Amino acid sequence: MGKAWVWCCDGVSAIVFAVSYVLSVFFLAIVGSTLGVFAGVLIGVKNQNNLFYSVGYGAIEGGMFLTNAFRMSISFWLSDDCSSSNVLHLTGPTRGLDAGEFVQRLLHSLVLSRLEQTLAHADNMTGQNTADHAKVSKNSCGRIPRIRIAEDDLMDSSGNRNSCSICLQDFECKDEARRLPNCCHLFHMCCIDKWISKQRSCPLCRSPIV
């Protein structure tokens, strides 16, 4: 009678364990497949690949990844050999490699997406700043009067020959020039226009141009 009772208890325990094992594997397969579907959607949209293929691949790999991990844990728990070599044997190299490759692809895709967004934002900011600076420079040049060099402009009050401080060339009659309104310094028009496109102050005294 005692042996029969022991066998009955062992049978019930085995059935409970088997049912629990099947339900756990089924639950983990659903969870892994769901996570794999989301990961597959992200990869498919990002890489512009076949979306259905990415979703299916993600569902299969996600489900197998979690179920294999659970089966490995159960096998390791039931095994008498707890060495690291036995753990590696139980994991199965092929499925571990596929799951690792899938996770690596997902992380790589997310990193590239974030990097592209950052670079695009930086390019937009740079382009906007460049356009704003070019607009301001054009307006500044338009507010500086343009003159023609005459005989009176060739010499300064000390009798020395006037020259453009940017190109260091002497002024000649009929040269096109600009005289800055704040400091009254004189420069060749082509020289000062190029300077204003990069700087906002006088090349000589550093006072504001306009």
C-alpha positions in Angstrom: 0.0 0.0 0.0 2.8 2.4 0.8 4.7 1.7 -2.4 1.5 2.3 -4.4 1.0 5.6 -2.6 4.5 6.7 -3.4 4.1 5.7 -7.1 0.8 7.6 -7.2 2.4 10.8 -5.7 5.3 10.5 -8.1 3.0 10.2 -11.0 0.9 13.2 -10.0 4.1 15.2 -9.4 5.4 14.2 -12.9 2.1 15.2 -14.5 2.0 18.6 -12.6 5.6 19.2 -13.6 4.9 18.3 -17.3 1.8 20.6 -17.4 3.7 23.4 -15.7 6.6 23.0 -18.1 4.4 23.0 -21.2 2.5 26.1 -20.0 5.7 27.9 -19.1 7.2 27.2 -22.5 4.0 28.3 -24.2 3.8 31.5 -22.2 7.5 32.3 -22.9 7.0 31.6 -26.6 4.2 34.1 -26.8 6.1 36.7 -24.9 9.2 36.2 -26.9 7.3 36.2 -30.2 5.6 39.5 -29.2 8.9 41.1 -28.4 10.4 39.7 -31.6 7.5 41.2 -33.6 8.1 44.7 -32.2 11.8 44.3 -32.9 11.2 43.0 -36.4 9.0 46.0 -37.1 11.7 48.4 -36.0 14.3 46.7 -38.1 12.1 46.4 -41.1 11.0 50.1 -41.0 14.5 51.3 -40.3 16.3 49.3 -43.0 13.4 49.5 -45.5 13.4 45.8 -45.9 10.4 43.4 -46.4 8.3 44.2 -43.3 6.5 40.9 -43.2 9.8 39.0 -43.4 11.2 41.1 -40.5 8.1 40.6 -38.4 8.1 36.8 -39.0 11.8 36.5 -38.4 11.6 38.5 -35.2 8.6 36.5 -33.9 10.4 33.1 -34.5 13.7 34.2 -33.1 12.2 35.9 -30.1 10.0 32.9 -29.2 12.9 30.5 -29.7 15.3 32.6 -27.7 13.2 32.7 -24.5 12.0 29.1 -24.8 15.6 27.8 -25.3 16.7 29.9 -22.4 14.0 28.4 -20.2 14.7 24.9 -21.4 18.4 25.4 -20.7 17.6 26.6 -17.2 15.4 23.5 -16.5 18.0 21.2 -17.9 20.7 22.7 -15.9 18.6 22.5 -12.7 17.9 18.8 -13.3 21.4 18.0 -14.3 23.9 16.6 -11.9 26.8 18.2 -13.7 27.0 22.0 -13.0 30.2 22.7 -14.9 30.4 25.5 -17.4 31.1 23.1 -20.2 27.7 21.4 -19.5 26.0 24.8 -19.6 27.5 25.6 -23.0 26.4 22.2 -24.2 22.8 22.7 -23.1 22.5 26.1 -24.7 22.9 24.9 -28.3 25.4 26.9 -30.3 23.2 27.4 -33.4 20.2 28.9 -31.8 22.3 31.0 -29.4 24.2 32.4 -32.4 20.9 33.3 -34.3 19.4 35.0 -31.2 22.6 36.9 -30.6 22.7 38.0 -34.2 19.1 39.2 -34.0 19.7 41.2 -30.9 22.9 42.7 -32.4 20.9 43.7 -35.5 18.3 45.4 -33.4 20.8 47.3 -31.3 22.7 48.3 -34.4 19.6 49.6 -36.1 18.5 51.6 -33.0 22.0 53.2 -32.7 22.1 54.1 -36.4 18.6 55.6 -36.2 19.6 57.8 -33.2 22.9 58.9 -34.9 21.1 59.8 -38.1 18.6 61.9 -36.2 21.4 63.7 -34.3 23.3 64.4 -37.5 20.2 65.6 -39.3 19.4 68.0 -36.5 23.0 69.3 -36.5 22.9 69.8 -40.3 19.6 71.7 -40.0 21.0 74.0 -37.3 24.2 74.6 -39.3 22.3 75.3 -42.5 19.9 77.7 -40.7 22.8 79.6 -39.0 24.7 79.8 -42.3 21.6 81.2 -44.1 20.9 83.7 -41.3 24.5 84.9 -41.4 24.5 85.2 -45.2 21.3 87.3 -45.0 22.7 89.6 -42.3 26.0 90.0 -44.3 24.0 90.9 -47.5 22.0 93.5 -45.6 25.1 94.9 -44.0 26.8 95.3 -47.4 23.7 97.1 -48.7 23.8 99.6 -45.8 27.5 100.6 -46.5 27.8 103.3 -49.1 29.7 102.5 -52.2 32.0 105.1 -53.6 34.5 105.7 -56.5 38.0 106.6 -55.5 38.8 110.2 -56.6 42.1 112.2 -56.5 41.3 113.5 -53.0 41.1 109.9 -51.7 44.6 108.8 -52.9 46.5 110.6 -50.1 45.9 110.9 -46.4 46.4 114.1 -44.3 50.1 113.3 -43.8 50.7 113.0 -47.5 51.1 109.2 -47.5 49.4 107.0 -50.1 46.2 105.5 -49.0 45.9 101.7 -49.3 43.4 99.0 -48.6 44.3 97.4 -45.3 42.9 94.0 -46.4 44.7 93.5 -49.7 47.5 96.0 -48.9 47.2 97.5 -52.4 47.2 101.3 -53.0 44.0 102.9 -54.1 43.8 104.0 -57.7 41.4 106.5 -59.2 38.0 105.1 -60.1 38.4 102.0 -57.9 35.2 100.9 -56.3 35.4 101.1 -52.5 33.3 101.3 -49.3 33.7 103.6 -46.4 32.5 102.1 -43.1 29.9 104.5 -41.5 31.1 104.1 -37.9 34.9 104.5 -38.2 35.2 105.9 -41.8 37.9 103.5 -42.8 38.1 102.9 -46.5 38.5 99.5 -48.2 38.2 98.1 -51.7 34.6 97.0 -52.2 35.4 93.4 -53.1 37.7 93.1 -50.1 35.3 94.5 -47.5 32.4 92.5 -48.9 34.3 89.3 -48.6 35.4 90.3 -45.1 31.8 91.1 -44.0 30.6 87.7 -45.1 32.8 86.2 -42.3 33.3 89.0 -39.8 31.1 91.7 -38.3 33.8 94.3 -37.2 36.2 96.6 -38.9 39.5 94.9 -39.9 41.5 97.9 -38.5 39.8 99.1 -35.3 37.4 96.2 -34.7 34.4 98.5 -34.2 31.0 97.3 -35.4 30.6 97.6 -39.1 27.0 98.8 -39.0 
